[in-house]
Amino acid sequence: MSFSASLIAMSNPILDAILRHPFVRGIAEGNLSKAAAIRYVSQDQPYLETYLRVFAHAAALAPRHEDVADFHGRMSLLLGGETQAHDNLLRYAGATPHDVEGQPKLPTLHHYESHLLASAARGDFAELVAAILPCHHVYVEIGQRLEPILEEKPDHPFAAWIRFYADPGMQDATHRLFAMIDREAAHFSTERARRVEAAFVASCHLEYRFFDMAYRGESWLPKEALSDVSTP
């Protein structure tokens, strides 16, 4: 079994939970709450800004010219904005990009950004790619699983969102990241392999948490604590 195949096997139970999550089921069934759609975009926009910066770190650490070029291409796409998917959610919710700008970062976003930036700071290319990968892998899997729905419902309210992640180009981009890790895995010590696995699994869990945060909402303090916080 390749190293990437072992990572995918580790992620499968988390992926199954993501596919069952009410946010993803709301996308599939076309009945996601508008509040959840808006909350998702309000957190995903700053997440993608951090993701862009992490790509720059990956390009700087990349051991091969083709990997540098690969991350340069990914940065160019992100600089253009993930507009197709976000626009679909906002249009569905009757909102505009202005409505989601400047919202406070919720705990899950803060945690996910910190995880990515810490992986970048450690300076291990494979570990950073492993932290980056679940965002690609999870969305491609969701897109592939949901795309058949569009054959029966071409006017599905989330057709653009589903097609964006089901696109073969997205699949190819994910496969290239797994291939980078497999090339590096030939030189892994046992300790390094465990660090790479941990980075990957943490990001998989945070993908689940991101959908859950968007669906249920989040606050830094529990409701019962808020009444105990006095204004100085």
C-alpha positions, -999 to +999 in steps of 0.1 A: +000+000+000+013+034-009+017+061+018-011+081+002-034+051+002-028+046+039-037+083+045-069+079+025-078+048+045-073+068+077-095+095+064-124+073+053-143+072+086-141+110+089-151+114+053-181+092+059-191+114+088-187+145+067-209+130+039-236+123+066-234+158+081-265+179+079-246+207+061-235+183+033-269+166+033-285+201+030-263+207-001-273+174-016-310+178-009-311+215-018-325+226+015-295+240+034-305+268+058-296+302+044-280+312+077-256+282+074-247+291+038-239+327+048-219+316+079-199+292+058-189+318+032-181+343+060-156+319+074-143+303+042-132+336+026-106+343+053-097+306+054-088+308+017-067+338+023-046+318+048-046+288+024-031+311-002-003+321+021+003+285+030+006+276-007+034+303-008+052+284+020+048+251+002+063+266-030+093+279-010+098+244+006+092+224-026+122+202-035+113+201-072+108+228-099+075+211-110+062+213-074+071+250-072+052+256-105+023+235-093+018+257-062+023+288-082-006+277-103-027+270-073-019+305-059-030+320-092-064+303-090-069+313-053-060+349-061-089+348-086-112+337-058-133+306-053-161+326-067-182+300-084-188+280-052-192+310-030-214+329-054-238+299-056-242+298-018-247+335-015-272+336-044-291+309-028-291+327+005-301+361-010-269+376+002-239+395-014-202+393-008-204+425+011-228+408+036-201+383+047-170+405+047-153+413+080-171+388+102-154+377+134-134+345+131-151+316+149-131+291+169-129+264+142-116+288+116-090+301+141-079+265+149-077+254+113-057+285+103-033+279+133-029+243+123-019+252+087+004+280+097+021+258+123+026+231+097+042+256+074+064+270+102+079+236+109+095+236+075+087+200+064+074+200+029+056+166+032+040+176+065+027+208+050+013+191+019-004+166+042-020+195+062-031+211+029-045+180+013-078+173+031-093+205+019-088+192-017-096+155-010-128+161+010-144+185-014-135+164-045-151+134-028-182+154-020-184+167-055-180+132-070-206+117-046-232+144-053-227+149-091-251+121-101-279+141-084-276+167-111-286+141-138-321+140-123-321+176-111-302+198-135-318+229-119-306+219-085-300+250-063-264+240-056-256+227-091-227+252-096-213+243-062-213+206-069-199+210-104-171+231-091-158+204-068-167+175-092-146+190-120-119+167-133-093+195-128-100+194-091-095+157-090-062+160-109-050+187-085-057+164-056-039+135-072-008+156-077-007+165-040-009+128-030+019+121-055+041+147-039+037+129-005+044+095-021+077+108-035+087+122-002+076+090+017+105+071+003+127+090+027+105+090+057+117+079+091+091+063+114+089+096+133+085+117+102+058+094+088+038+098+121+041+136+119+028+136+083-001+113+092-010+135+122-010+167+101-033+150+075-058+135+101-060+168+120-070+187+088-096+159+081-111+164+115-111+202+110-129+198+077-157+181+096-156+208+123-158+235+096-191+221+082-204+217+117-195+253+127-212+266+096-243+245+102-247+250+140-229+282+147-202+287+172-191+312+199-159+315+219-178+312+252-207+289+260-240+307+264-241+302+302-208+320+305-218+350+285-241+362+312-212+361+337-189+383+317-192+418+330-183+449+309-152+466+324 
